[in-house]
């Protein structure tokens, strides 16, 4: 197994990409800490893993709060003694709207969940990883951070910030053998996708229009991203840091 005896924290793991990654990591031998604000979904992910013979715990976490980030790291270390991988997957979408409709509260919330959270969890996890002699941090960005689309200014710019934050963290932590990389998914086939569309649109038509922008002709799946995260988490990617893997079906070309 590719993650045998590893301990992995995955945020936003109550559904979608986070849940798929948690289940895959557990199948590959990792002890998984599921962090989410959605208690029911987080507990369900943990139960799914345990039902399959894996080991997992759920920790209620609002990733935008420093106190919750500190608690997440403390609980993980107390339970498992170390942290090998921190997968910052939690994120917040933004409905397609013109800039004049993006109020300050929406802007701040998008940046708090998508960017500030990575700073908070990395800050808390880094000392634990340094003490252990290394680790891996993976951040979910977006191909929108590379190639934005109209009406998505808060989300797209926040994901561009994630890409650059990934590179900055990689430089800061390289001497401690802590690798930091990110994944840029294209639109994923999850319930969250519909939250990006403008109000009142035909969702089926909006999904078809989105697929038409992807050269490979389909949405990405949670499993597509999970396998990219698995590669970044395991020793096979030991020479990768500060990189972004585009799981985008060619949209970023």
Secondary structure, 3 states (H helix, E strand, C coil): CCCCCCEEEEECCCCHHHHHHHHHHHHCCCEEEEEECCHHHHHHHHHHHHHCCCEEEEEECCCCCHHHHHHHHHHHHHHHCCCCEEEECCCCCCCCCCHHHCCHHHHHHHHHHHHHHHHHHHHHHHHHHHHHCCEEEEEECCHHHCCCCCCCHHHHHHHHHHHHHHHHHHHHHHHHCEEEEEEEECCECCHHHHHHCCCCCCHHHHHHHHHCCCCCCCCECHHHHHHHHHHHHCHHHCCCCCCEEEECCCCCC
